[in-house]
């Protein structure tokens, strides 16, 4: 069939930002979104209810989702990544065309844009802007595609296709077209169309803004004190329609089921040595974590280590986050041994005596260390080998040291934490603790 797109305002491309704080919403559409400055109308409606909005938009006339998927301005705005919601509005006729055409010209680009949005920020929610059937159907395409010859036929196809796009992409629908249909059926005195029978009148755009208010804020729009340019009664009726169609059935439009499509599960393992503990984060689907070590200190590192101040029990809490979801895991650690005194590196030395080893003659410094560890006094005993063992019992280094008087070891490739150094020789062995910061 013949593919047509009606261009309103030629190829005019408009973009802009409303400088407020609160939820951030990006609108990517065309003249249906541009008409009556819907992003700004939605922002003003939200502000009147105390729900502040930052609204960005790019709305070239007659644009498709395919066009937005390659449009540099749209890509740049998506790549800002700090949006709470990105609204996608397809060209007004395309979703009502035969399914085979929609499957090649519409659905793939809905998926492409959703993938782009979530690749930049997995916490951004995609919202599909369900538009409406033309006042008297699509006369231009009616001869070749009879289902769009009437408003009801065209509108029903738009409804089905937008619902399919949302379901396929685990996204939300803003059912503006469904609100329009309710108003046309039950409040016929309200004119939703501009003179062309396609674009929205002030009332039509206001109905769209009310639908977005319920979808974005999850709130009842009925008592919002903002009437736009409408009379009080007309504005109230439209808000009531949005309440009945949208707010009363949020799950129908996938608000809720897809808000936390990825569940976060917090879990971790720990290992102890002296008063030092290391933690291995095993959480799934977490975008960030927060540790509380039970002694008043915290960390946002993924796999931290921590030295406790004294003996006792400490309850460690890990909170894992994914967008607005979170989960916690807890574990109690018991410390009963003598703490490591890092000012005296010989306090925890252990000697296995074969001959006579003077532990104080072996100096390890600086301890704690960051990059280099020096050892002196090796000449006083017949040491043959040196090994470094981490707190998990893994041998991380071994070297022959026979005949050495002193040496320097590069520690820069080791993780922060506590290590045990074993010096073994003919006179026996000695064990020293080393801390890498």
N, C-alpha and C positions, 0 to 999 in steps of 0.2 A: 504494500500500500504506500501511498504518498506520505512522506514525513513532513509535517509542518510545525513551525514554532512561531507564534506571534510575538513580535518584539515590541515591548512598550518602552518608551523613552529611547528608542534606537539601541545603540550599544553602550549606553551610559553606564559607567562603573562608579559606584559610590562606596566609600569605606569611611569608618569613623569610630570614635570611642567616646563613651560617656564617662567622665572622670568621677566615679564614686567608689566606695569600698563595699565589700560584701561578696556575694556570689558573682562569679565571672562567667558570662555567657557570650559565645561567639555565634553569630548568625551567618551562614553561608547559603545564599539563595539567589533570587532574581527580583523582578519588579513586584511580585506578590509580597515579598518581605520589605521591599523599599517603599511601597505605597503607604502613605500616611506615617512614614518613618516608624514601622512596627517596633524595632529595637528600642527606640527612644520612648515610644508609647508604653511598652512593657516596663521599661525602667521607671517611668513616672508613676505608673500604677503600683509597682512594687514599693517605691519610695513612700507613697502615700500611706501604705500599710506598715511602714517601718522596716521593710525588707529591702535593703539596699542592693543595687545591681551595678556591675560594670559591664557594659554591652559593647562588643565589637562587631563589625559587620562588613561583609563584602557582597554586593548585590548587583552584579552586571545584568542588564536587561536580557531576558530570555535565556538565561544561563541554565545549563544542565549540571548534574552531578559529575558527569564526565568532564565537563569544562572546568569545574572547580578542582578536579583531581590533578590537573596540570597547570592551573592558574598560579602564577608566582605569588601574587598577593595572598591568595587563599593558603598556599603552602607556608608562606612566611608567618601568617597569623596562627595557623595550627602549630607551627614549630615554636611559638612562644611557650607553649606547654603548660601555662598556668590557668587554663580554663577549667571551670567546674563542669560546664556543659558546652557541647558544640552542636548547634542546630543545623540540620541538613534539609534543604527544600529543593525538590526536583522540579524541572520544567513543568508547567501546569498541565500539559496534555499527555506527556510521554507515559506516565504510569498507567493511563487508561487504554493504551494501545494493546493489540493482541499480545498474549503472553510470550510468544516466541520472540517478539521484538523487545519486550520489556526485559527478558532474560539476557539479551545481548547488549542492550543500550542503556539499561538502568541498574539492574541488580548488581552487576560486577563492580560498578563505580560506587554504589552505596557501600559495598564491602571494602573496596579499596580505600575510600575515605575513612571508614571506621577503623581500618587497620592502621592508617597513618596517624589518626588521632590517638589511638591507644599505644602505638609505638613510642610516641613522644611522652605521653603521660597516661599510664594504665588506670589512673584514678579519674580521668575525664570521662563523663558519660555522654554518649551520642544520643541525640534526640531527633527523630524524624518528624518533620513538619507536614502533617497530613493536610493537604489542600482540599478544595471543594470542586464540585462539578459546576460547569458554566450555567448561567441562569436558564438557558433554553437548550442546553446540550452543545456539543461541538459540531456546528453546522459544516465546517470545512472538511471534517473527516467522516461525517455521517454517511455519505454515499458509499464509501469503501469499508466502513466499519460500523454497522448499524447499532451495536450496543451503546455508542456514545451519542446517539441522536437525541436523547433526552437528558435532562438534568439527573434524574434518578439513575439511569443507566451509567452515565459517566461517573457520577459520584460513588456509586457502589464499587466500580472497578478501582477507583482511586483508594477507597477505604481498604479493599482487599490487598492491594499492592503495597501500601504503606505498612499495613500490619505484617505482611510477609517480610518486608525489609527489616523491620524491627526484630521480628522473631529470628530471622536468619543471622542477625548480628548481635544478639543479646543486648538490644538497645531499647530505648523508650520511644513511645509515640506521643506527640502532642496532637490530639484529635480535633484540630480546628474544624475540619470538614464535618465531623460528627456534630459539633456544636452548631454549625451553620444549618445542618439538616434539621436539628431539633427546633431551631428558631424559625426556619421556613415552615415547618409543620405546625408549630404551636403559637407562634408570634408573628403571623404573616404581615402585620403592619410595619414591621421593621425591615427596611431595605438594606440588604447586605452588600449589594453590588454597585459599582460605579456605572457610568453610562454605557460602557462597552459590554456590560453583562458578563464580565470576566474578572476584572480587578476589584478589590474590595473598596467599599465606601468607608466612611469614617466608622460607621457602626460595624462593618465587617472586620476592620482591623482591630477595633475594640474587642470584638468577640474573640479574635485570635489572641490578643494580649491576655484576656481573662483565662483562656485555656492554658497558656503558658504559665500564668501565675500559679494555677493549681498544680501543674506538672513540675515546675522548677522548685516551688516553695513547699509543695505538699500541703497547701492550706486552702480553706474555703474563701472564695473571692467575694461572697455576697455583700459583706459590709465594708468593703474597701472604699474609702471616701474619695474616689476619683472618677469623674464622669467623662473625661476627655472633652469633646465638643458636643456631646449628646445631652438631651434633656434628662432630668433626674429619673423619670419613670423608665425611659428607654434603656438607660445605662443599667438601672437596677434589674430589669428583665433579662438583659444579656448576662449579667453576673449570675443571676439565678440559673440561667440555662447552663452556664459553665459549671456551676456547682453540681447540678443534677447529672450532667453528662460526664464530667471529668472528675471532680473531687470525690463524688460518691462512688466512683468505680476505678480508683487509681490502679489497682492490680490488673484490671482489664487492659490498661495501656502500658503494662509492664513496669510500672513504678513499684518497686519493692522486690519482685522476683529477680531482677537483674541488677539491683543496686549493689549487691554483694555476690556477684556471680562466682567470685573466687574466695573461698573461705580460708581464713588464716588459722594455722594450728601451731601454738607455741610449745616448744619442748627443747630441752638442753641436757648435756652431760657436764659433769665437773670432775676435777681431779685435784687432790690436796697433797701438799708437802710442807711440813713445818706450818707456818701461818700463811703460806701462799696458796692461792687457788687459781686454777685456769678453767675457763668455761668454753664449751663447744656448742654453738648455737645450731640446733637441728630443726628449727621451725620451718614450716612449709608455707609458701605463698606470702611470705612477709616482705614488705618493701622497706621497713626499718624496724629497729628494736630498741628497747630501753631496759637497762638492768638496774635493779636496786639490790645492793649487796648485803643489806641488813645491818650495816653499821653506820648508816647515814650518808654513805657515798653512793654515787650512781655512775653509769656509763652508757653511751650510745654506740659503742663499738660492737661489731658483730660477734667477735670472739675475744673477749677481754681476759686479762689476768688481774688479780687483785691480792694485795697483802693486808691481812687483818691485824688489828691493833693488840689483840690479846686473846686469851683462852675464853671459851664459851660456845654458845650456840648462836648461829646467824642464819636467818631465813632469807634466802636469795629469791628474788622475784624477777622473772623475765616477762615483759609485755611485748608481744609482736603485733605489728600493725600492717594492715593492707587497706589503704584508702580510709574509709570511715569505720572499718571493721577492726577488731582487736581480740586478742586472746592472751591469757596469762598462764604461766607455769611457775611452780614454786618448789624449792628444795631446801632442806635444813642441813647446814654443815656444822660439824662438831670439831672444835680445836682444843686439845688438851696438852699438847707438847710445849716445850719451852720455845719462845719465839726466837727467830734468827736475829742476832745483833750484828747488823751490817757494819758497825763501827769496829768490830773485832772479828776479823775473818777466821780466827782460830777457835772460836767458842764452840762450834759444832764439829770440830775435827774429830774423826774417828781413827784410831790406830790399831792395826793388827800387828802385834809385835813378834818379830823373829829375832832380830838383834835389838839394838837400841836406836829409836828414832826420836829425835828432838823436833816435835811438831812446830815449835815456835821458830825454828830455824828456816822453815819454808814460808816465804811471804808471797801472797797473791794480791795484786793491786793493779788498778783501782777496783774496789769491790763494794758496791755495785759498779759495773762497767757498761759502756755503750758500744764501743768498737774494738778496743784492744785490751788484752789481759796479759799482765806481766807476772812471771814467776821467778823468784830468786831463791838461792840457798840449796839448789839441787846437788851441789858438789859435796855436801856433807853426808850424803847417803847414796847408796848404789841403786838409784832408780833406773828402771829399764823402760817402762812404758807409761803413757798417760791416756786416760779415757775420760770423755765427758758423757754423762747420762742425764737425759731430761726427766721430768717428774712422772712421765708415763713409762719409765724404764727403758726407753729407747736409746741405743748408743748413737750419739750424733757426731762423735769425733774420736779417733784413735791415732796415736803417733809414738814412734820410738824415740826415747830421750836419753839413751845410755851415753854417759860421758859429758852431758850438758851441765853447765853451772847455773845457767839461767836461760829464759826463753820468753818470746812474745807470741801470743796466739791471736789471730784475727777472729773476732767474735761477731763481726758485722752481718754474717749470713744466718745467725741464729735468731729465733723469735724471742721476744721479751719473756722472762720468766726465771724460774730457779733451776739450777743445774748442779749435779754432783760430779766433782772431779776426783778420779781415782789415780793415785800415784803408786805404782807397784815396783818393787825391787828386791834385791837379795836380803836386805835388812828387814823386810816386811812391807806393809802398805799403809798408806795414809789417805784419808778422804776429806775433802774440803768442799764447802758449799760456795757456789758462785751465783750471783744475780746479774742477769742481763736486762738492762732497762731499754 
